[in-house]
Amino acid sequence: MATAGEIAQLRRYVDEPTQTTYTDAQLSARIDAGTSVESVASQIWLEKAAAYGRLVDMQEGSSRRSLSQLQQQALVLSTTLGGGSSTSAGSRRTTTRPIERP
């Protein structure tokens, strides 16, 4: 069972301070099923990116709203938080190996 601290941390990561979208029980179940709070946050940001995909940029008079940037930023956050299933997250991780000398 996820602790209250882990749930609070996940809520901060995904910018969901209330239980409107995700209840504490739902987040707790996701944390228990996931590998880390960060990986669960990454999955939630992917869900948000999918929802933001239907938004379009619009312009009315001198007012302009670039709503498509929401999806781009959600994908960036997903990758940043370690999205194991994200497209390029695995290719940018730091690796080390022993130095070989002749």
N, C-alpha and C positions, 0 to 999 in steps of 0.2 A: 504494500500500500504506500502510495506516495505521501510524503510529509507535506505539511502546510507550507513549509518553506520552499519546497520544490514546486508546488502549485503556484505560489506567489511569484517565484522566479520565472516560471513559464508564462504567466500572465504578463509580466513585464517584457519578456522577449517578444511576445506576439501582439502587444498593445491591445489586450483585452482585459481591462480592469474590472469589468462587471461580468455577471453570469448570463448575460443576454444571449450571447452566441454559444459559448461553451460553459457548461456547469463545472463545478469543482469535481464532481464525480466523473464526468467525461474526461477531463484533463488528467485526473488521477489514473484512470484506466489506461489512457494513452502513455503516460509516463511508465506505468508498470509493464506495458507491452513493448515499449521502446528500449533502445540501448542507452539513451541519456536524455536529459531535459533539452539539450541543444538539438538533438536529432528530431525530437518531437516538435520543437519550435520550427525547425526547417520544414517538416511535413505540413504544418499548419500554414506557413508562409506560401508553400506551393498551392495549397487549397485557396488561399486568398488571391494568389496570382491568377488562378483559373477563373475565379469570380470577377476579377478586375479585367479579364480579357475581353469582356463584352462592352467595356466603356470606350468611348471614342473622344477624340479631341473636338472641341467646339469653339466657335467664335461668334459673339454677338456684339455688333458695334465695335467698340474699342476694348471689350472684355474678351480675354482668351483663356480657355481652360484646357490644359494638356492632361487629360485624364488617363491617357495611355501610359503616362509615366508611372502611374501607380503599379501597373503590372510589372514594369521593368524593375522598379525598386523592390517589389515583393520577391522577385526572382533573385535579385542581388542579396537580399537578406537571407533567403533560403540557402543560397550557396555559402554565405558568410558563416551561418550557424552550423555548417557541416553537413548539408544535405547529401547523404550517402547516395541518393538516387539522382542528384542533380547532374547535369551534363558535363560540367568541367571541374567540379569540386575535387574529384580524385586525382586529376592530372596536375593540380597545382599544389599538392601537399609536399611538404619538405621531407626529403628522405636522406638518410646518411648511410655511408658504407665505409669500410676500413680503407685506409690509404695503402696502396700497393707500391712498394719501392723496388726498383730493379736490383 
